[in-house]
Amino acid sequence: MNVHITNIYGFIQDQDLRKKQNQFADAAHALGFMEMGIFNFDVSTDTENELSKRIDGIISSLQFNDLVFVQLPTGNGEHYDNLLINKIKAYNTKVCILLHQTIEYEYVLNAADLIMPTNNEVHAYLKERNYSNVFYKHNINYEFSINSKSSSILSSDFYIKKYLIDAVDQLEESVLNEQDEDIIHIGFGLHDKDGHYSVWVGTVMQSILEHTDSRICFHILHDETLSIGNKYKLKKVARSGFSIVEFHKIDENDFSVVKNQMSRFTIGAMFRCSLPELKYPKENRKPFSLITASRLASEKHVDWICKAVIQARSEVPKVSLDIYGVGGEREKLETIIRDNNASDYIHLMGQHDLSEVYQNYEAYIAGSTSEGFGLTLMEAVGGGLPIVGFDVRYGNPTFIRNGENGYLISLPEEDKDKIEALRKGIVDLFKQDLGKCHEVSYEVAKDFLTCNVQEKWREAVC
């Protein structure tokens, strides 16, 4: 689906009309609209057949279901404008009239899907005649002041672009509503402070469109960091696959409750963090059992965890550790386990689906000194596990209520002190009433259940 805009050329007595149409066309070009050039001439010199062929040439780039912004008047008279609109509508297009001056021919105005006044005089004219398809009735950001000192509503390139983009939004929404039975809805959360993340979202959208024959409605939930330029580029990606994108701006004030739990995270991160359900053990949890799950990489410091468990055995003789994950540190961990004769109680489990695993353990332990959101931590509390980990950004403070469902450990300087701090956390945890710790973790996890997250999004968007 393409978007077109008409633009007048040639000699015309009304130079203000030409300049205004050229200004809107220039803004539209920057947004990727295709131009339909209209030359001013004495229409009476053409026969009906010649005039019909002339307009066919003007709209030759038009395809079925495109969007067309027709700037009126063209300067070629009522008959010409009526014929132009009729031929465009024959392609099952959505037509938006950019009305720069008042016109008396009602057929054209009633045939349009949307009318956009561009000055106060036209606005007053349309309002007085109660046209139902005028853009100001649908978007309060463009309520016009009759008392404005300027007759021009839109004086800058920025606001003209925004005016055009918002009109495209409304026209595409009507296309969606007419054909929504076959639409697949896909959502993204987008925080784009540096302007680069939009590229990745657009790439994913393009990949989806190339691998389905269905029409897609992409829903992008975003904050103020999404620029108008990137917003329109994402629209172009959707239109290239005959699909639609809807933008939902999220006000951070709507997330006061969630932000108490997730105060360090962007809206984009919040969008994809949820638990389908809480997981409860079908049998008794394995006593004194610890689990950790991560890439076996140096920054995860699984070696510290192994050494801490080995040292904790002197006070908690039955403690055990299962390590889930793969990575380049496996050989190093194997050496630590072998050199300390720990193979009976520290196990490298490899890569597994952990959805039915967490709830079989007593507790989770993390050695990272920095985290993103920490999906494994969320899944761990979803299985009722208390957590031992360092008090560092970002994941651990989100899920650990210190002393209630685990321990947030201050981060020492030296590695040996970090290992000792983890050892002490393990020993202290197993002195706790673990049943109560499990209850607190389940309580923490409830905020991240999909049903609760969906409700918060619904309250924010609707």
C-alpha positions in Angstrom: 0.0 0.0 0.0 1.4 3.4 -1.1 0.5 6.9 0.0 0.2 9.6 -2.7 -0.3 13.4 -2.7 -1.3 15.7 -5.5 0.6 18.9 -6.3 -0.1 21.7 -8.7 2.3 23.0 -11.4 2.3 25.5 -14.2 1.0 29.1 -14.4 -1.8 29.8 -11.9 -3.1 33.2 -10.9 -3.5 32.2 -7.3 0.2 32.0 -6.3 -0.7 31.6 -2.5 -2.6 28.4 -3.4 0.4 27.1 -5.4 2.8 27.9 -2.6 0.7 26.2 0.0 0.2 23.0 -2.0 3.9 22.9 -2.8 4.7 23.3 0.9 2.5 20.3 1.9 3.9 18.3 -1.0 7.5 18.9 0.1 6.7 17.7 3.6 5.0 14.7 2.1 8.0 13.9 -0.1 10.2 13.8 3.0 7.8 11.2 4.5 8.0 9.0 1.4 4.7 10.0 -0.2 4.4 9.6 -4.0 3.5 12.7 -6.0 0.7 13.1 -8.5 1.5 16.2 -10.5 -1.4 18.3 -11.8 -0.8 21.0 -14.3 -3.1 24.0 -14.5 -4.6 24.6 -18.0 -7.8 25.7 -19.7 -9.9 22.6 -19.2 -12.4 23.8 -21.8 -9.9 23.0 -24.5 -10.1 19.3 -23.8 -12.9 17.0 -24.9 -14.3 14.6 -22.3 -12.3 11.8 -23.7 -9.1 13.8 -23.7 -9.7 15.0 -20.1 -10.3 11.5 -19.0 -7.0 10.3 -20.5 -5.1 13.2 -19.0 -6.3 12.3 -15.5 -5.6 8.6 -16.2 -2.0 9.6 -16.8 -1.8 11.6 -13.6 -3.0 8.6 -11.4 -1.1 5.9 -13.4 1.0 5.0 -10.3 -2.1 4.3 -8.2 -2.8 0.8 -7.0 -5.8 -0.7 -5.3 -6.2 0.1 -1.6 -3.6 3.0 -1.7 -4.1 6.2 0.3 -4.4 9.5 -1.5 -4.1 13.1 -0.3 -5.9 15.3 -2.8 -5.1 19.0 -2.4 -8.0 21.1 -3.4 -8.9 23.2 -5.2 -6.7 22.2 -8.1 -7.3 25.4 -9.9 -8.8 23.5 -12.8 -12.4 23.9 -11.8 -15.2 21.8 -10.3 -15.7 19.4 -13.2 -12.0 18.5 -13.2 -11.9 18.0 -9.4 -15.0 15.8 -9.5 -13.6 13.6 -12.3 -10.3 13.4 -10.5 -11.9 12.2 -7.2 -14.1 9.7 -9.1 -11.2 8.1 -10.9 -9.2 7.8 -7.7 -12.0 6.3 -5.7 -12.5 3.7 -8.5 -9.3 2.0 -7.1 -10.9 1.4 -3.8 -8.6 4.0 -2.2 -8.9 6.0 0.9 -9.1 9.7 0.0 -8.1 12.5 2.2 -8.8 16.1 0.9 -6.4 18.7 2.0 -8.7 21.7 1.7 -6.8 25.0 1.3 -9.8 27.2 0.3 -13.6 26.9 0.6 -15.3 25.2 -2.3 -19.0 24.9 -3.0 -19.2 21.5 -4.7 -20.4 19.2 -2.0 -20.1 16.0 -3.9 -16.4 16.0 -3.7 -16.4 16.8 0.0 -18.9 14.1 0.8 -17.0 11.5 -1.3 -13.8 11.9 0.8 -13.0 9.6 3.7 -11.4 12.5 5.5 -11.2 16.3 5.1 -8.3 18.2 6.5 -8.7 22.0 6.7 -5.5 23.9 6.5 -6.6 27.4 7.7 -9.1 28.9 10.0 -11.5 30.1 7.3 -11.9 26.6 5.9 -12.2 25.2 9.4 -15.1 27.5 10.2 -16.7 26.8 6.8 -16.7 23.0 7.4 -17.8 23.3 11.0 -20.7 25.5 10.0 -21.9 23.0 7.5 -21.5 20.0 9.9 -19.4 17.8 7.7 -18.9 14.5 9.6 -15.7 13.5 7.9 -13.5 16.4 9.1 -10.2 15.6 10.8 -10.6 18.0 13.7 -13.5 15.9 15.0 -11.2 12.9 15.5 -8.1 14.5 16.9 -8.2 17.1 19.6 -4.6 18.1 19.0 -5.9 20.0 15.9 -8.8 22.0 17.4 -8.6 25.3 15.6 -9.0 28.7 17.2 -11.2 31.1 15.2 -9.6 34.0 17.0 -6.1 33.0 16.0 -4.1 35.9 14.6 -2.7 33.7 11.9 -4.9 32.4 9.1 -2.4 29.5 8.7 -3.0 26.6 11.0 0.2 24.8 10.1 3.1 27.1 9.5 6.1 24.7 10.0 7.4 21.7 8.2 7.4 19.7 11.5 3.7 20.3 12.2 2.7 19.6 8.5 4.4 16.3 8.7 2.7 15.5 12.0 -0.7 16.5 10.5 -0.1 14.2 7.6 1.1 11.3 9.7 -1.8 11.5 12.1 -4.2 11.5 9.1 -2.6 8.4 7.7 -3.1 6.8 11.2 -6.8 7.5 11.0 -7.2 6.3 7.5 -5.3 3.1 8.1 -7.4 2.5 11.3 -10.5 2.5 9.2 -9.0 0.0 6.8 -8.1 -2.2 9.7 -11.7 -2.1 11.1 -13.2 -3.1 7.8 -11.0 -6.2 7.5 -10.0 -7.1 11.0 -11.3 -10.7 10.9 -8.2 -11.9 9.1 -5.7 -9.6 10.9 -2.9 -11.1 13.0 -2.0 -8.8 15.9 1.7 -8.6 17.0 3.0 -6.3 19.7 6.4 -4.6 20.4 7.6 -2.6 23.3 9.9 0.2 22.1 12.2 2.5 24.1 14.5 4.2 21.6 16.7 6.8 23.3 19.4 6.7 20.7 17.2 6.2 17.7 18.7 2.8 16.8 16.3 0.3 18.3 13.6 1.2 15.8 15.9 -0.3 13.1 15.8 -3.7 14.9 12.0 -3.5 15.3 11.7 -2.6 11.6 13.9 -5.6 10.7 11.8 -8.0 12.8 8.6 -6.6 11.2 10.0 -7.0 7.7 11.0 -10.6 8.5 7.5 -11.4 9.8 5.9 -9.9 6.6 8.2 -12.0 4.4 7.1 -15.2 6.1 3.4 -14.9 6.1 0.6 -14.3 3.6 -1.7 -12.9 6.3 -2.2 -9.2 7.0 -0.6 -8.0 10.2 -1.5 -5.3 12.6 1.7 -4.3 14.5 1.0 -2.7 17.9 4.0 -0.6 19.1 3.9 0.5 22.7 6.4 3.3 23.1 7.4 6.3 25.2 8.5 9.8 24.1 11.8 8.5 22.8 10.3 7.3 19.5 10.8 10.1 16.9 8.3 11.1 14.2 10.8 10.1 11.6 11.3 6.6 12.9 7.6 6.3 13.5 6.9 6.9 9.9 9.7 4.6 8.7 8.0 1.8 10.7 4.7 2.7 9.0 6.4 2.3 5.6 7.6 -1.2 6.5 4.1 -2.2 7.5 2.6 -0.8 4.3 5.2 -2.6 2.2 3.5 -5.8 3.3 -0.1 -4.5 2.9 -0.3 -4.4 6.7 -0.8 -1.8 9.4 1.0 -0.4 12.4 -0.7 1.2 15.4 1.2 3.3 18.0 0.3 3.4 21.6 2.1 6.1 23.6 2.5 5.0 27.2 2.6 7.7 29.9 5.1 6.8 32.6 2.6 8.0 35.2 0.4 5.1 34.3 3.0 2.7 35.6 3.4 4.0 39.2 2.5 0.6 40.6 4.7 -1.4 38.3 7.6 1.0 38.7 7.7 0.3 42.5 8.8 -3.2 41.4 10.6 -2.3 38.2 11.9 1.3 38.8 15.1 0.8 36.9 13.6 -0.6 33.7 12.3 1.0 30.5 8.9 0.5 29.1 10.4 -1.8 26.4 11.8 -4.1 29.1 8.5 -4.1 31.0 6.5 -5.1 28.0 8.2 -8.5 27.6 8.6 -9.5 31.3 5.8 -11.8 32.6 5.1 -15.2 34.0 2.3 -17.4 32.5 1.6 -19.0 35.9 3.2 -19.8 39.2 4.8 -23.2 39.4 4.4 -25.4 42.5 6.3 -28.6 43.2 4.4 -31.9 42.6 6.5 -33.6 45.2 8.6 -32.3 48.1 11.5 -30.1 47.1 14.9 -31.6 47.3 16.3 -30.6 50.7 19.3 -28.2 50.8 19.3 -27.9 47.0 20.5 -24.9 45.1 20.0 -24.1 41.4 21.6 -21.5 39.2 20.9 -21.0 35.4 23.0 -18.9 33.0 25.5 -18.9 30.3 28.7 -20.4 31.5 30.6 -17.2 30.9 33.1 -15.3 33.0 30.8 -12.4 33.8 28.3 -14.8 35.4 30.9 -15.9 38.0 29.6 -19.4 38.3 33.1 -20.3 39.6 32.5 -18.1 42.7 29.2 -20.0 43.3 30.9 -23.4 43.1 33.6 -22.3 45.6 31.1 -20.8 47.9 29.0 -24.0 48.0 32.2 -26.1 48.6 33.1 -23.9 51.6 29.5 -23.9 52.9 29.6 -27.7 53.1 31.4 -27.5 56.5 28.2 -25.9 58.0 25.5 -27.3 55.7 26.8 -30.8 54.9 23.9 -31.7 52.7 23.9 -28.7 50.4 24.0 -29.4 46.7 24.2 -27.3 43.5 22.9 -28.0 40.0 24.2 -25.7 37.3 22.1 -25.3 34.1 23.6 -23.7 31.0 26.4 -24.0 28.5 29.3 -21.9 27.6 33.1 -21.3 27.5 33.6 -21.6 31.2 32.5 -25.3 31.5 36.1 -26.7 31.5 37.1 -24.3 34.2 34.1 -25.3 36.3 34.9 -29.0 35.7 38.4 -28.4 37.0 37.1 -26.7 40.2 34.6 -29.6 40.8 37.3 -32.3 40.2 40.0 -30.6 42.3 37.7 -30.3 45.3 36.1 -33.7 45.0 32.7 -32.0 44.7 31.2 -34.1 41.9 28.7 -35.8 44.3 27.0 -32.5 45.1 27.9 -30.0 42.3 26.5 -31.0 38.9 26.8 -29.4 35.4 23.4 -30.1 34.0 23.8 -28.6 30.5 21.0 -26.8 28.6 17.4 -27.7 29.5 13.9 -26.3 29.4 13.5 -25.1 33.0 9.8 -24.4 33.0 9.1 -27.5 35.2 12.5 -27.5 37.0 12.8 -24.5 39.3 10.0 -25.6 41.7 11.9 -28.8 42.6 14.7 -26.9 44.3 14.9 -25.1 47.7 16.7 -21.9 46.5 18.4 -20.0 43.7 21.8 -18.5 43.8 23.3 -15.8 41.4 26.9 -14.7 41.1 26.5 -11.9 38.6 27.8 -8.4 39.5 25.5 -6.8 36.9 22.2 -7.9 35.3 19.6 -6.7 32.9 16.1 -7.6 33.9 17.0 -11.1 34.9 14.4 -13.5 33.4 15.9 -16.5 35.2 15.4 -14.6 38.5 11.7 -13.9 37.6 11.2 -17.6 36.7 12.9 -18.6 40.0 10.6 -16.6 42.2 7.7 -17.9 39.9 8.8 -21.4 41.3 8.8 -20.0 44.8 12.5 -19.9 45.2 14.3 -17.5 47.6 17.4 -16.0 46.0 21.0 -15.3 47.3 22.7 -12.7 45.2 24.7 -9.4 45.2 23.0 -6.1 45.8 23.7 -4.8 42.3 21.7 -3.4 39.4 19.4 -4.5 38.1 17.8 -7.9 38.6 18.4 -9.0 42.2 16.8 -5.9 44.0 13.7 -6.4 41.9 13.0 -9.9 43.2 14.7 -10.2 46.6 13.1 -8.8 49.7 16.2 -8.9 51.8 15.9 -11.3 54.8 12.4 -12.4 53.7 13.0 -14.4 50.5 16.7 -14.4 50.3 19.6 -12.1 50.8 20.9 -9.0 48.9 24.7 -9.2 49.6 26.8 -6.1 49.6 29.5 -6.5 46.9 33.1 -6.6 48.4 36.2 -5.5 46.4 38.2 -8.8 46.4 37.1 -12.0 44.8 37.9 -14.0 47.9 35.6 -11.8 49.9 32.8 -12.1 47.3 33.1 -15.9 47.6 32.9 -15.6 51.4 29.9 -13.3 51.2 28.1 -15.9 49.0 29.0 -18.7 51.4 27.6 -16.8 54.3 24.4 -16.1 52.3 24.0 -19.8 51.7 24.5 -20.8 55.3 22.2 -18.0 56.6 19.5 -19.0 54.1 19.3 -22.6 55.2 18.9 -21.4 58.8 15.7 -19.7 57.7 12.1 -21.1 57.6 12.2 -21.9 53.9 8.5 -22.5 53.8 7.9 -18.8 54.6 10.6 -17.8 52.1 8.8 -19.7 49.4 5.6 -17.9 50.3 7.2 -14.5 50.0 8.8 -15.4 46.6 5.4 -16.5 45.3 4.0 -13.2 46.5 6.7 -11.2 44.7 6.1 -13.2 41.5 2.4 -12.4 41.4 3.1 -8.9 40.1 4.8 -10.5 37.1 2.0 -12.8 36.1 0.9 -12.3 32.5 -2.7 -11.7 33.5 -1.6 -8.8 35.9 0.8 -7.3 33.4 -1.8 -7.4 30.7 -4.2 -5.6 32.9 -1.7 -2.9 33.6 -1.1 -2.5 29.9 -4.9 -2.4 29.3 -5.3 0.4 31.8 -2.4 2.3 30.3 -3.5 2.0 26.6 -7.3 2.2 26.9 
